[in-house]
Amino acid sequence: MWDVLETAKKVAEVSRHVRIDHRSLSDFCQGLCNDRIRVPPWNDHYHYKGGDRATVAYLLVLDSLNFCFWPASGKKKWEIDYHSETLSGYYALAACLKKAVTSGIPIIKAGYLANLSLGELDQVLGGRGELQLLEDRVRILNNLGRVLLQDYEGEAGNAVAAAGNSAVKLVELMAEGLQSFKDVAEYRGHTVYFYKRAQIFTADLYAAFKGKGWGNFTDIDRITAFADYKLPQVLRHLGIVRYDEVLSERVDRESLLDAGSPEEVEIRANTIWAVELIRRELERVGRMLKAIEIDWILWNMGQEAAFRAKPYHRTRSIFY
């Protein structure tokens, strides 16, 4: 195990507000085996796929902005129109950036990112409703551009190459070099490592390049689930992750949970550890899946209306 998994396990073992139901977890694993549910493929319809280095740069920009898509209280959800579809959330972001790249806006160029203005980003994203933390998103891209220029000759591909085909090393490089990727929290006097966006960037490379070339990592199996707000919503619906009465009421009322609060840390840590336990149970019965593949299955389930019966927890954060 490494820091993300190890610290998630420690939180799960002493959580006061969140627990994992092992019976429900076992039932879910049995269902995955019986139904032969497949790992969803990478979606080239919404994602940009051009030259290899351009694709790497696109994915780094995408995952730099991959957080907090839910609307603030009283505001309308951010949506866009794309090829006769109405998109929101992550796929809307992926499609907006794809459209920008293909229309000639240099959104994946380090020099452009370093000097990007709020108005320029707003024009790239467009759409209806309000995307939260837009000023933070501009600062994140400005910082990304400056770091790429300073440390990697302006090339996202050079940052990936510096990891030497190690997924864990790439996550660590991202978290060390980019402050917005340093996704950690304190819990009972100990540091808990989540690194959600750094891990998802690594996993996206693996998926987009089908485990080859820029997506070839010798230790991709060490990447954990991505501690966001959609996965715990699905795990709660399945009965795998359970909240105590007070936390259940707060989440169901859509009350904000403070970033770094014990409740929020426990939700995220138990999400990571629950997926790891699912992985181990599936391995025990002969179905070999990586944690990231289980994450993709659960996330896709979360796009279905049935899994939205109860709300997800709400935390204003640049990390997820």
Residue, then its C-alpha position, 0 to 999 in steps of 0.5 A: m500500500w502507499d500513502v493514499l490507501e494506507t491513510a484511508k484505511k486508518v481513517a475507516e478503522v476509527s470513523r465515527h460518522v461513516r461505516i462500511d457495511h460488509r454484507s452489502l459490499s459482498d452482495f454488490c460484488q456477487g452482483l458484479c460477477n453474476d451480471r458480468i458488468r464490464v469496465p466502461p471504455w474511454n469516451d472519445h466522443y466528449h474527450y479530445k484525441g489528437g497528437d499524443r502530446a496534445t492529448v496529454a496536455y488536454l488531459l492535464v488541463l481537464d483534470s486541473l479543472n475537474f472539480c465542483f460541478w454542482p450548483a450553489s444554493g439557489k443557482k442553476k446547474w451549469e450546462i452546455d449544448y454539444h452536438s444536439e445534447t445538453l451536457s453538464g458536469y464533467y462531460a460538459l467540461a471535457a466537451c468544452l475543452k475539446k471544442a476549444v482545442t479543435s477551434g484553435i484556442p490554445i487552451i493546452k499551451a503553457g504560455y496561454l495558460a500562464n496569462l489566461s484571464l477570467g473572461e477568456l476562461d468564461q468564454v471557453l466554458g460558456g453555457r448556462g447556469e453557474l460553474q462555481l469557483l471560476e476565479d479559482r479555476v483561472r488561478i489554477l490554470n495560471n499556475l499550471g502554465r507557469v510551472l510547465l514553463q519553469d520546470y518542463e519546457g512548457e510541455a505536459g508530456n515532459a512532466v509525465a515522462a519525468a515519472g518514468n512510467s510510474a503512476v505513483k511517481l506521477v501522482e507525487l510529482m503533480a502533488e508536489g509541483l502543483q499546489s491545487f493537486k496537493d489534496v490532503a487533510e488532517y484527521r485526529g492529528h494525522t495527515v490523510y492523503f487523497y490526491k484525487r485529481a492527481q490520481i485521476f489524471t494518471a488514470d485518464l492517461y492510462a485509459a485514453f492511451k489504453g495502457k500504452g505509450w503515454g498511458n503505460f504505467t508499471d504500477i497503475d494497480r496502485i492507484t486508488a479510487f478517486a475520492d469525490y462526491k459521486l462515488p460515495q453517493v452510489l456506495r450509499h445507495l448500495g448500502i455499502v457506505r452508511y452515515d450516522e443519523v446526524l450526517s445522513e440528515r445533513v447530507d439529505r438536506e444538502s447542507l454544506l460540509d466544511a472541507g477538512s471536517p471529520e465528516e467530510v474526511e471520513i466520507r472520502a476515506n471510507t470511499i477509497w477503502a470501500v473500493e479497495l475492499i470491493r477489489r479484494e473481494l472480487e479478486r477472492v472470487g476470481r474477478m480481477l479488476k483494478a481499483i480505478e476500473i471499479d471506480w469507473i463502474l461506480w461513477n457510470m452507475g452514478q449517472e443513472a437516475a436510480f442512483r440519485a435518489k439521495p443527494y451527494h454530500r456538498t463541499r466547496s473544494i477545488f480538489y473534487 
